[in-house]
Amino acid sequence: MSATRTDARPEPAASAPATLTMAGALNAALRDAMAADDRVVVYGEDVGPLGGVFRVTDGLQSTFGEDRIWDSPLAESGIVGTAIGMAMYGMRPVVEMQFDAFSYPAFEQMVSHVAKMRNRTKGRMPLPMVVRIPCAGAIGGVEHHSDSSEAYWTATPGLTVVMPSNPADAYSMLREAIESEDPVVFMEPKSRYWAKDALELPVRTAPMDRAVVVREGADVTLLAYGPTVRTALEAADAAVAEGLSIEVVDLRSLSPFDDETVSASVRKTSRAAVIHEAAQFGGYGAEVAARVTERNFHHLAAPVLRITGFDIPYPSPKLEEFHLPTPDRVLAALATWEWDLA
Amino acid sequence: MPIVHAFGKALIGGIPSFHDGAMSLSVERPDTRSLPSQKPIRLLDNAGHAVHGSATGGFDLPDPATLLDLYRRMVVARRFDVQVTALTRQGRLATYPSALGQEACEIGAISALEACDWFFPTYRDSVALLTRGIEPGDILASFRGDWHNGYDQHAHRTASQATPLATQALHAVGLSHAARLRNDPIVALTMLGDGATSEGDAHEAFNFAAVWQTPTVFIVQNNQFAISVPLSRQTRAATLADKAVGYGMPGFHVDGNDVAAMFAVTRAAIERARSGGGPTLIEGLTYRIEAHTNSDDPTRYRAARDVEHWKRRDPIERLERYLVSEGALPEDVRTEIADAAEQVAADTRQVMTAEATIDPLELFDHVYANPRAALLEQRGRLAAELAEAAASGSTPAAHAGAAR
């Protein structure tokens, strides 16, 4: 194995704060990871000269060349399956699925091999690889461009599944995912690609496997991730006028689940609701509600609520606003609790 | 470097390597626009006579010493396979997919691969693993049910045996592409069956390999059945090698019961791949003599006379006829080979009759690089159950000898 790691190369010096979108932060993370470690290679559909349909890989091919980042044939199982082989040889492939409904052809490779290889080989054959999946809706996408597929991956032991909600986390968590010894499903909420923050790079936020309290409150814990963190924060703002103090937890890591941070918040507020775009039935929120209840039942004043998309296939652009959880819908859901009994 | 026998002995007596340049190679890039010959490439006919003319596809018969070694490997493989099937019938293994009758494909192809190269096998390729130097007990750990894989991938440069069809072909393409990016002269060889060529991953693997020009060799063992379904229900193509043309890759339709042809064609493909010539698709036309596995009933879907027809085309007997006619298989050598095969069978019996050591708590140890809190919690619960069972003397049979 002649692959060499060039981690002696210093991190780029922290830049002055610059306004970056989440897409820009992801681009910077890929650029810095590729510069730091020559085992990192990037490929997928349209990631080369085009720079990806969301421009996350913009300019990387001209910097690093076609041996480090290239356009693959249009076949998602092929992309993930070959990434497995590359990781087996010591590379650190970072592959893109373009849209999450287009990741389904790779399902077998993900579930049967990416998730199981380390366990099958008793740790002899780890797969350090990242599968980037632009996910969720609210971008006016036609069918198959707005799915929320997280529950398929979180239901699979062996996969690490994370979803950042802001540019700083996007940079930090992608760097950490690429450095991870285990395969990571890195989900990027499309509606947040253009969210901006002033960042000093390279920024490192909380560890990838931890949830973070992004707004403190006393009465309710809203558990959100990816695109619904903003929804939760807007609901919390609106609730102030009603005298309701809402705490917002950004889960960040969907698998593993940070029970410690979540339980601490729930025990403080004694009420919790989980918010996601995906359908409710059998969705990720079901797991969250169940484990929060199992671990904190005697601290809860009310059942854990799920505020989610309806149990329908993702709607067309003119109808998606009726499907997605909104701050109003969040507050309406919280109002269904019997507050007087508390 | 010779491939070393499972028990540390070099299998090849007197020949330092198959790869010492003694044989002619067809490393020039073949025409990828023309269909492969519909008549399989053959170097030895069923009567054990050397074939001449166009039927050889331009490939040379390997020298007698190489052929003798291939014979030895096939005899050992056959004895191992028969032994494992018997052990499976005795209940020592959960299942075993036999490669009986396919030894020319398995041994011809794998013997052409260097130790530095990588092999991506399926569940049916246990005899190729044996030839690759992997211990019987390590090969069979998965079929016994100890763990999903029992050997060291890196030590043998051999991936775990894939069960989902054709999925491993993509891993072979990815690994060989990575090697090429690193300028390492490594080839990846993968085996798949005729049924697997219907899978989408076979198409994607063939296409990625051809587009990226990876050093990959695809060995399609056409044993004519996917469990019960015959080849005619998998494809309308005249041969499976024809598929190569659509990918812009050379394809060869080979007599898969002729180990000389399988070895020569595979070796040429490997050398072409190593020298930057890209991937090759090789179809070996053979026959699965045994059932799919011990739980299959082939009398429901094929006639006994068809099996008999193919038994008369046995790959080992064919080579034996040739070696005997050439005076290259003296009685003492034949006896020595038979003894070596018996020794492998005895070793296999011994290792498979011993009780496996399994540890239920290991279930949690290899899922992630860093242990997760939730898994440690679950591990603790199982440990407590095991301790309780051990203390009460009611250790469930499934946990026998397992608690730690």
Interface residues (C-beta under 8 A of the other chain):
Chain A: M1 S2 A3 V41 D67 S72 P73 A75 S77 G78 V80 G81 T82 A83 I84 G85 M86 A87 M88 Y89 G90 M91 P93 P105 E108 Q109 S112 H113 K116 M117 R118 N119 R120 T121 K122 G123 R124 M125 P126 P157 G158 T160 S180 E181 D182 P256 F257 D259 E260
Chain B: W147 H148 N149 D152 Q153 H154 A159 S160 P164 T167 A169 L170 H171 A172 V173 G174 L175 S176 H177 A178 A179 L181 R182 N183 D184 A188 G200 D201 E204 A205 N207 F208 V211 E362 D365 H366 V367 Y368 A369 N370 R372 A373 A374
